[in-house]
Amino acid sequence: MKEIQISILVLSIVGFIFALLLAFLSRKLRVEEDPRVEKVMMSLPGLNCGACGFSGCRPFAEAVVKERSIFSGCLPGGEEVNKNITSLLGLAGHVGGERRVVFCRCGAENKDKKGRCYIGPNTCRISDIIGGNIVCRYGCLGYGDCLEVCPKEAISLKEGRVYVDIERCIGCGKCIEICPRNLFEFVSLNKDLKLYYIACNNKDKAVNVRELCSKGCIACGICVKVDNSPYYLTENLSHIDRVKVNNEKPLEQARIKCPTKCILIQE
Amino acid sequence: MNSLIIIFISTVLVNNFVLSYFLGICPFLGVSGRLESAFGMGMAVTFVMTIATAITWLIYNLVLVKFGLFFLEYVVFILVIASLVQIVEMFIRKFSPPLYQALGIYLPLITTNCAILGAALFMVTKGYNLLESVVFGFSGGLGFSLVLLIMAGIREEMYYADVPPVFKGASLTLIAAGLLTLVFMGFSGLVSS
């Protein structure tokens, strides 16, 4: 019994002495932190996605307080967060954020793509080493590696085709990194216009494309010939010059005329 | 004086905490990525270890032995080490923010660095006096730093080496650590005691 009393007493005294020492030193060695860091931190989404180029939300908050010009760095937060940050840092009025989303450049479903025999691990990255389960060297392998990395579950897979929900997409770019065929591409979202895109990435000649996919872009140039066309051709593929896009009319005309129906609208 | 030199050499080289007792492996693998942070970590551990052995010796011999509370040594030692780490953390944060950033999570992890608790416990079992204990703690920390710096140097070089993809990263690090242990085994027999 006595031992217990003594040990409790000794431990309490030792603990108390250290507690006092720590309390004293924490007062003495306090580090002053900019209170704005905490406020900016509160207004950030807290996803730690790293899209801003920093390792997480906290380092970004610290950096943005020091260097105000990077106020628009938080992509997932979008306009709202930018506004908060700018008002906190006294930059209000300079806001001009636009939302960045991704789209997938392969619009072919399983039935459109010519398949081939592949037996092995069911991931895009591994199957891509030997070319995967489809003949097309550019198209979507359809194992859904992008689904797994998406932090917002904005990507879905139906019939071997990838759909991006642009309402949910925060533009962090993780799918761009993971996709072994580099099918995802960033685009700045224009609120007034629907998002048109070319759903093909095959850079081969038309003959070869026709052989292996019914939805492939054959670079026929019909879309380019529309009035005021924002389309242009490079590497046997059609592209949209986003700078030239100011109304939907030529985009829609070309979409209807496209013989392989590979110009799509992102819903 | 002679015994102090023997303690110093045997703790730094022969009975190195990391490579022959296998204590403190977590920071050894975790912080050895860059030479700069490895140096900081080594210095922090050396500092904490030296002070910790001194204070634990005092508390052990003046308090615990006096009251016959040998069974409390683990609890008291952990208490002392945890408090010291807190103090070191405060100092580093105040006076060297870059080092604080570089050490990151590993600084609070010194609390649970078994090498430091190991030093305190070995000191008791080996029956050192105060001066010997301080030298033991200091050289233990120095040995830890030495191994950490060697490892960091190797890993910085390896970063640019063209190795097969299967070996990249953790596996190559562990193989290098194993080889380093073999090298340090060559010191055994240097001090006979």
Interface residues (C-beta under 8 A of the other chain):
Chain A: E3 I6 S7 V10 L11 V14 G15 F18 L21 L22 L25 S26 L29 V31
Chain B: I59 V63 L64 F67 G68 L69 F71 L72 V75 V76 L79 V80 S83 Q86 I87 M90 F91 R93 K94 P97
